[in-house]
């Protein structure tokens, strides 16, 4: 019920586009822009090309916007999470603090298909690495997950120590806890940077876990 209500709200947020042309992806936009494509074939054999363009750095209004282009022209826009109605289903877009965590075409029957990232984008380059070097790609993905697990464990240990530090608080019921790992300030900074990089790498593959990536963000 809640999911359906959120879906309807997202559809209602969609605004019509202004017809402007889709700008080509530039190499310097790899960390600030995501561009995905979807080609749909109609019953009469005619094809239409949709594109989802998200500018991560353009948050002057306090939220990220997703723009939908149809055959190279601006067709619609919405704040994320966005749900764009298209023939045969919807295009769903969701973002995290590190990029996109969802950019899928969902049919009316419930089947889901990931949109194809633009070859020039960071997501497209990551997908090309996965195709060309699958073993290396899996290794990088595994390393990202391990880094996030380690970062989460360290965060839990530090929080437990902070919560039980005050004797008049939780400590009087469960006792005090001292973390076995005491990192200096620079160590915490390094851990923060490494975990942010790991979550960014996962976002390039539209991977997201509320505890691992959400805890990092």
Number of C-alpha atoms within 10 A of each C-alpha: 6 7 8 9 10 13 15 12 14 18 18 13 16 20 14 13 16 11 13 11 13 17 9 9 16 10 11 11 15 16 17 15 21 25 26 21 19 18 14 15 12 11 7 6 8 8 12 14 14 22 25 27 22 24 17 21 12 13 10 7 8 8 12 20 22 26 25 28 22 21 15 16 18 21 20 19 23 22 20 21 22 28 29 24 15 14 12 13 17 19 25 24 23 19 21 21 15 23 26 24 19 21 26 21 23 19 15 11 8 10 10 16 13 16 20 18 24 20 15 17 23 24 27 20 16 18 20 15 14 16 11 11 11 13 12 12 17 12 11 16 16 13 13 20 20 15 18 24 18 14 20 19 12 19 16 14 16 18 14 15 17 14 14 19 17 13 12 9 13 13 15 12 10 9 12 18 16 13 15 10 9 12 13 9 8 9 11 15 11 12 19 16 12 16 25 21 16 23 26 22 21 25 22 22 20 19 16 20 12 10 12 20 24 14 15 21 14
